[in-house]
């Protein structure tokens, strides 16, 4: 019985070390960082890494759970905002900031949006649902065109983050691109 508990505790420690090292590696080298290097820096073998995370997207999903929780919490805070369009815009800016935190994340999120079997779908689906609620309120208020979809907005935010990632010398690029995009969302009087 003690061995079983020790293994569970050891497995938990391995999992936490892997997550810590994955966060550091993704921050340093982007989401394409070597999984072998993450395992080595965690003091475990690659087999242990794969027992916890069957693929790169599973590891990325685990790494980004805290940011996902923050984005979902923010969408709930904005759900009853007096200006639904401003709430949607603020949330979209948060998405772009999140997608730009790690080099390669925006590209991975874009590809995962078309793959229901991707472990990153665990991030995409709740974000899409949260965004749908904010978008629906903005559309109901008459501030946003009815033909705008949350799928389009999610792809646009990832594309903006990807474009900003390619030009790190221009810290204002993402905001300028979002502003330009948002002009096309509004209903014309």
Backbone as numpy.savetxt, mean C-alpha at the origin, in Angstrom:
# Nx Ny Nz CAx CAy CAz Cx Cy Cz
5.56 -31.12 25.57 4.74 -29.93 25.57 5.61 -28.68 25.57
6.68 -28.66 26.35 7.54 -27.50 26.40 8.21 -27.24 25.05
8.64 -28.32 24.36 9.25 -28.15 23.04 8.32 -27.46 22.07
7.02 -27.84 22.11 6.05 -27.25 21.21 5.91 -25.75 21.47
5.84 -25.38 22.73 5.74 -23.95 23.07 7.02 -23.21 22.66
8.18 -23.83 22.90 9.45 -23.21 22.53 9.51 -23.01 21.02
9.05 -23.99 20.26 9.05 -23.84 18.81 8.11 -22.72 18.39
6.96 -22.64 19.01 6.06 -21.55 18.66 6.68 -20.20 18.99
7.30 -20.10 20.16 7.96 -18.85 20.55 9.12 -18.56 19.60
9.89 -19.59 19.24 11.00 -19.43 18.32 10.48 -19.01 16.94
9.40 -19.62 16.51 8.81 -19.26 15.21 8.34 -17.81 15.22
7.74 -17.39 16.33 7.31 -15.99 16.44 8.50 -15.04 16.37
9.58 -15.40 17.07 10.79 -14.56 17.03 11.35 -14.50 15.61
11.39 -15.64 14.94 11.88 -15.66 13.55 11.02 -14.77 12.66
9.72 -14.88 12.83 8.79 -14.08 12.03 9.04 -12.59 12.25
9.17 -12.18 13.50 9.40 -10.77 13.82 10.75 -10.29 13.30
11.78 -11.13 13.41 13.09 -10.75 12.87 13.02 -10.60 11.36
12.33 -11.52 10.70 12.18 -11.44 9.25 11.46 -10.15 8.84
10.38 -9.83 9.56 9.65 -8.58 9.25 10.53 -7.35 9.46
11.27 -7.32 10.55 12.15 -6.19 10.85 13.19 -6.03 9.75
13.80 -7.13 9.36 14.83 -7.06 8.32 14.23 -6.76 6.95
13.03 -7.25 6.69 12.37 -6.96 5.42 12.06 -5.47 5.32
11.56 -4.88 6.40 11.29 -3.43 6.40 12.57 -2.66 6.08
13.65 -3.04 6.76 14.93 -2.34 6.55 15.42 -2.54 5.12
15.36 -3.75 4.62 15.84 -4.03 3.27 14.99 -3.33 2.22
13.67 -3.33 2.41 12.79 -2.65 1.46 13.05 -1.14 1.48
13.32 -0.59 2.66 13.60 0.84 2.76 14.94 1.18 2.08
15.93 0.30 2.24 17.26 0.54 1.68 17.32 0.28 0.18
16.73 -0.84 -0.25 16.92 -1.30 -1.63 15.65 -1.39 -2.45
14.51 -1.12 -1.83 13.24 -1.26 -2.53 12.66 -2.66 -2.35
11.48 -2.86 -2.90 10.77 -4.12 -2.68 11.37 -5.28 -3.45
12.36 -5.01 -4.30 13.06 -6.08 -5.01 14.28 -6.57 -4.24
14.42 -6.13 -3.00 15.57 -6.54 -2.18 15.63 -8.07 -2.12
16.83 -8.58 -2.01 17.07 -10.02 -2.00 16.43 -10.69 -0.78
15.59 -11.68 -1.04 14.99 -12.43 0.06 16.06 -13.25 0.79
17.06 -13.72 0.06 18.16 -14.47 0.68 18.91 -13.58 1.67
19.11 -12.32 1.29 19.78 -11.37 2.17 18.92 -11.08 3.41
17.62 -10.96 3.22 16.72 -10.74 4.36 16.80 -11.92 5.32
16.79 -13.13 4.79 16.90 -14.32 5.64 18.23 -14.33 6.38
19.32 -14.05 5.65 20.65 -14.05 6.27 20.73 -13.01 7.38
20.26 -11.80 7.12 20.31 -10.74 8.13 19.41 -11.06 9.32
18.42 -11.91 9.12 17.52 -12.31 10.20 18.08 -13.47 11.00
19.15 -14.07 10.51 19.76 -15.20 11.20 19.01 -16.51 10.98
18.29 -16.60 9.85 17.56 -17.82 9.53 17.89 -18.25 8.10
17.53 -19.46 7.77 17.72 -19.95 6.41 16.59 -19.51 5.51
16.82 -19.62 4.22 15.80 -19.21 3.24 14.53 -20.07 3.38
14.69 -21.33 3.79 13.53 -22.20 3.99 12.62 -21.66 5.10
13.22 -21.12 6.15 12.43 -20.53 7.23 11.68 -19.31 6.73
12.34 -18.50 5.92 11.67 -17.34 5.34 10.45 -17.80 4.55
10.65 -18.81 3.69 9.54 -19.27 2.84 8.44 -19.98 3.63
8.76 -20.53 4.79 7.70 -21.12 5.63 6.77 -20.02 6.16
7.35 -18.89 6.47 6.55 -17.76 6.97 5.92 -16.96 5.84
6.65 -16.81 4.74 6.21 -15.99 3.61 6.44 -16.77 2.33
5.40 -17.39 1.78 5.59 -18.26 0.62 6.10 -17.56 -0.63
6.00 -16.23 -0.67 6.51 -15.47 -1.82 6.74 -14.03 -1.41
7.32 -13.27 -2.30 7.66 -11.87 -2.03 6.42 -11.05 -1.68
5.31 -11.25 -2.41 4.10 -10.47 -2.14 3.55 -10.76 -0.74
3.68 -12.00 -0.28 3.24 -12.32 1.09 4.06 -11.54 2.11
5.38 -11.45 1.86 6.23 -10.69 2.78 5.87 -9.21 2.71
5.68 -8.69 1.51 5.33 -7.28 1.37 4.01 -6.99 2.07
3.05 -7.87 1.92 1.75 -7.68 2.56 1.92 -7.58 4.08
2.72 -8.47 4.64 2.95 -8.45 6.09 3.67 -7.17 6.52
4.64 -6.74 5.74 5.40 -5.53 6.07 4.49 -4.31 6.07
3.52 -4.27 5.16 2.71 -3.07 4.99 1.40 -3.08 5.78
1.20 -4.05 6.66 -0.04 -4.11 7.43 -0.24 -2.89 8.32
0.81 -2.37 8.90 0.69 -1.19 9.77 0.25 0.03 8.96
0.88 0.22 7.79 0.49 1.33 6.92 -0.94 1.15 6.43
-1.31 -0.09 6.12 -2.68 -0.38 5.69 -3.66 0.01 6.78
-3.38 -0.37 8.01 -4.26 -0.03 9.13 -4.40 1.49 9.26
-3.29 2.21 9.08 -3.34 3.68 9.16 -4.21 4.26 8.05
-4.07 3.74 6.83 -4.88 4.23 5.70 -6.36 3.94 5.91
-6.66 2.76 6.44 -8.06 2.41 6.69 -8.64 3.27 7.81
-7.86 3.48 8.85 -8.29 4.34 9.96 -8.56 5.76 9.43
-7.68 6.24 8.57 -7.85 7.59 8.03 -9.11 7.68 7.18
-9.41 6.64 6.41 -10.63 6.66 5.59 -11.87 6.72 6.47
-11.84 6.04 7.63 -12.98 6.10 8.56 -13.13 7.50 9.16
-11.99 8.13 9.47 -12.03 9.49 10.01 -12.61 10.46 8.99
-12.32 10.24 7.72 -12.77 11.15 6.66 -14.17 10.84 6.15
-14.73 9.71 6.56 -16.01 9.24 6.00 -17.15 10.23 6.18
-17.14 10.99 7.25 -18.23 11.94 7.51 -17.78 13.39 7.38
-16.72 13.62 6.65 -16.21 14.98 6.50 -17.26 15.88 5.85
-17.23 17.14 6.22 -18.20 18.10 5.68 -18.04 18.28 4.17
-16.83 18.14 3.67 -16.57 18.27 2.24 -16.08 16.92 1.71
-16.98 16.11 1.17 -16.62 14.77 0.71 -15.53 14.75 -0.35
-15.51 15.71 -1.24 -14.48 15.73 -2.28 -13.10 16.00 -1.67
-13.03 16.94 -0.74 -11.77 17.24 -0.06 -11.29 16.03 0.73
-12.22 15.29 1.33 -11.87 14.08 2.08 -11.27 13.03 1.14
-11.89 12.86 -0.01 -11.38 11.90 -1.00 -9.97 12.31 -1.44
-9.77 13.56 -1.72 -8.46 14.06 -2.17 -7.41 13.84 -1.09
-7.75 14.14 0.14 -6.80 13.93 1.24 -6.41 12.46 1.34
-7.40 11.59 1.20 -7.12 10.15 1.29 -6.27 9.69 0.11
-6.54 10.20 -1.08 -5.72 9.84 -2.24 -4.28 10.28 -2.04
-4.07 11.44 -1.45 -2.71 11.90 -1.15 -2.03 10.93 -0.18
-2.78 10.44 0.79 -2.23 9.46 1.74 -1.83 8.18 1.02
-2.64 7.75 0.07 -2.31 6.55 -0.71 -1.01 6.74 -1.48
-0.87 7.90 -2.11 0.34 8.17 -2.89 1.56 8.18 -1.98
1.43 8.80 -0.83 2.53 8.82 0.14 2.92 7.41 0.53
1.92 6.58 0.83 2.19 5.19 1.21 2.87 4.43 0.07
2.33 4.54 -1.14 2.89 3.81 -2.28 4.30 4.27 -2.61
4.64 5.49 -2.23 5.98 6.01 -2.50 6.99 5.74 -1.40
6.57 5.09 -0.33 7.49 4.86 0.79 8.62 3.91 0.46
8.35 2.93 -0.39 9.36 1.93 -0.74 9.45 1.85 -2.27
10.66 1.95 -2.79 10.87 1.83 -4.22 10.33 0.47 -4.70
9.50 0.48 -5.69 8.93 -0.76 -6.24 7.55 -1.09 -5.71
7.13 -0.45 -4.62 5.82 -0.77 -4.05 4.68 -0.38 -4.99
4.76 0.79 -5.59 3.69 1.22 -6.49 3.52 0.24 -7.64
4.64 -0.19 -8.22 4.58 -1.16 -9.32 3.95 -2.47 -8.85
4.34 -2.93 -7.68 3.79 -4.19 -7.15 2.29 -4.06 -6.87
1.88 -2.92 -6.32 0.45 -2.71 -6.04 -0.36 -2.64 -7.34
0.23 -2.04 -8.37 -0.47 -1.97 -9.66 -0.68 -3.37 -10.23
0.35 -4.21 -10.17 0.22 -5.56 -10.71 -0.71 -6.41 -9.85
-0.70 -6.20 -8.54 -1.55 -6.99 -7.65 -3.02 -6.64 -7.82
-3.30 -5.44 -8.30 -4.70 -5.05 -8.45 -5.42 -5.90 -9.49
-4.67 -6.59 -10.34 -5.26 -7.45 -11.37 -5.13 -8.93 -11.03
-4.58 -9.24 -9.87 -4.31 -10.63 -9.50 -4.93 -10.93 -8.13
-6.13 -11.50 -8.15 -6.83 -11.80 -6.90 -6.09 -12.80 -6.04
-5.18 -13.58 -6.63 -4.44 -14.58 -5.88 -3.18 -14.02 -5.23
-2.83 -12.79 -5.54 -1.65 -12.18 -4.96 -1.89 -11.90 -3.48
-0.86 -12.13 -2.69 -0.97 -11.81 -1.26 -1.18 -10.32 -1.05
-0.78 -9.50 -2.01 -1.00 -8.06 -1.87 -2.47 -7.69 -2.04
-3.28 -8.63 -2.51 -4.73 -8.38 -2.57 -5.28 -8.14 -1.17
-4.62 -8.73 -0.18 -5.03 -8.50 1.21 -4.90 -7.03 1.58
-4.03 -6.31 0.88 -3.90 -4.86 1.07 -4.85 -4.12 0.14
-4.91 -4.55 -1.11 -5.68 -3.83 -2.12 -7.18 -3.84 -1.87
-7.72 -4.99 -1.50 -9.18 -5.11 -1.35 -9.73 -4.17 -0.28
-9.19 -4.16 0.94 -9.75 -3.23 1.95 -9.53 -1.76 1.57
-8.42 -1.46 0.91 -8.19 -0.08 0.47 -9.22 0.32 -0.58
-9.49 -0.59 -1.50 -10.48 -0.33 -2.55 -11.85 -0.07 -1.92
-12.23 -0.89 -0.95 -13.53 -0.73 -0.29 -13.60 0.60 0.45
-12.52 0.97 1.13 -12.49 2.25 1.86 -12.59 3.40 0.88
-11.87 3.32 -0.21 -11.91 4.35 -1.22 -13.26 4.46 -1.90
-13.92 3.32 -2.11 -15.25 3.33 -2.73 -16.23 4.15 -1.90
-16.16 4.00 -0.58 -17.06 4.75 0.29 -16.81 6.26 0.16
-15.55 6.65 0.17 -15.22 8.07 0.05 -15.60 8.61 -1.33
-15.35 7.83 -2.35 -15.70 8.25 -3.71 -17.21 8.38 -3.86
-17.96 7.43 -3.33 -19.43 7.48 -3.44 -19.98 8.75 -2.79
-19.45 9.10 -1.63 -19.91 10.35 -0.98 -19.59 11.57 -1.82
-18.39 11.59 -2.41 -18.01 12.73 -3.24 -18.88 12.80 -4.49
-19.24 11.64 -5.04 -20.11 11.62 -6.21 -21.53 12.04 -5.84
-22.02 11.55 -4.71 -23.37 11.91 -4.25 -23.49 13.41 -3.97
-22.39 14.02 -3.55 -22.41 15.46 -3.27 -22.40 16.28 -4.56
-22.17 15.63 -5.68 -22.13 16.31 -6.97 -20.77 16.90 -7.31
-19.75 16.61 -6.50 -18.43 17.18 -6.73 -17.57 16.36 -7.68
-17.90 15.07 -7.83 -17.09 14.18 -8.65 -17.99 13.51 -9.68
-17.46 13.39 -10.89 -18.22 12.77 -11.98 -18.63 11.35 -11.62
-19.79 10.94 -12.11 -20.33 9.61 -11.82 -19.55 8.49 -12.50
-18.85 8.79 -13.59 -18.15 7.75 -14.33 -16.74 7.46 -13.79
-16.35 8.10 -12.69 -15.05 7.85 -12.06 -15.18 6.60 -11.19
-14.24 5.67 -11.32 -14.27 4.45 -10.50 -13.10 4.42 -9.53
-13.28 3.70 -8.46 -12.20 3.59 -7.48 -11.03 2.82 -8.08
-11.29 1.86 -8.95 -10.20 1.14 -9.61 -9.31 2.08 -10.40
-9.95 3.01 -11.12 -9.17 4.00 -11.87 -8.36 4.88 -10.93
-8.98 5.31 -9.83 -8.27 6.17 -8.88 -7.09 5.44 -8.23
-7.28 4.17 -7.91 -6.19 3.39 -7.30 -5.03 3.25 -8.29
-5.34 2.98 -9.54 -4.29 2.86 -10.55 -3.59 4.21 -10.74
-4.36 5.28 -10.76 -3.76 6.62 -10.91 -2.84 6.96 -9.74
-3.27 6.66 -8.52 -2.41 6.98 -7.37 -1.11 6.18 -7.43
-1.21 4.90 -7.82 0.01 4.10 -7.95 0.89 4.60 -9.09
0.27 5.01 -10.20 1.04 5.54 -11.33 1.74 6.84 -10.93
1.06 7.69 -10.18 1.66 8.94 -9.71 2.84 8.63 -8.78
2.66 7.69 -7.87 3.75 7.31 -6.96 4.92 6.73 -7.75
4.62 5.93 -8.77 5.68 5.35 -9.60 6.42 6.45 -10.37
5.70 7.41 -10.92 6.34 8.51 -11.64 7.23 9.32 -10.69
6.75 9.58 -9.49 7.53 10.34 -8.51 8.78 9.56 -8.08
8.64 8.24 -8.01 9.78 7.39 -7.65 10.89 7.51 -8.71
10.50 7.68 -9.95 11.47 7.79 -11.04 12.18 9.13 -11.08
11.65 10.11 -10.36 12.24 11.46 -10.34 12.36 11.93 -8.90
13.23 11.28 -8.11 13.32 11.62 -6.68 13.84 13.03 -6.41
14.39 13.69 -7.41 14.90 15.05 -7.23 13.81 16.10 -7.23
12.57 15.70 -7.49 11.46 16.64 -7.54 10.41 16.23 -6.50
10.57 16.68 -5.26 9.66 16.24 -4.19 8.21 16.71 -4.37
7.98 17.69 -5.23 6.63 18.21 -5.45 5.91 17.53 -6.62
6.59 16.63 -7.33 6.02 16.02 -8.53 4.72 15.28 -8.24
4.69 14.46 -7.22 3.48 13.67 -6.93 2.28 14.58 -6.69
2.48 15.64 -5.92 1.35 16.53 -5.64 0.90 17.27 -6.90
1.85 17.69 -7.73 1.46 18.35 -8.99 0.68 17.40 -9.89
1.13 16.16 -10.00 0.44 15.19 -10.84 -0.96 14.88 -10.30
-1.08 14.77 -8.97 -2.39 14.53 -8.39 -3.32 15.70 -8.65
-2.83 16.91 -8.47 -3.65 18.11 -8.72 -4.12 18.12 -10.17
-3.22 17.83 -11.09 -3.58 17.80 -12.50 -4.65 16.73 -12.77
-4.50 15.57 -12.17 -5.45 14.47 -12.32 -6.81 14.85 -11.76
-6.81 15.48 -10.60 -8.07 15.80 -9.93 -8.92 16.80 -10.71
-8.28 17.62 -11.50 -9.06 18.55 -12.32 -9.98 17.80 -13.26
-9.61 16.62 -13.67 -10.45 15.82 -14.56 -11.56 15.07 -13.83
-11.51 14.99 -12.50 -12.53 14.30 -11.72 -13.78 15.14 -11.50
-13.60 16.41 -11.45 -14.70 17.29 -11.05 -15.74 17.46 -12.16
-16.97 17.63 -11.74 -18.04 17.94 -12.67 -17.87 19.36 -13.18
-18.14 19.56 -14.39 -18.07 20.92 -14.95 -19.42 21.58 -14.76
-19.41 22.82 -14.37 -20.67 23.55 -14.13 -21.35 23.88 -15.45
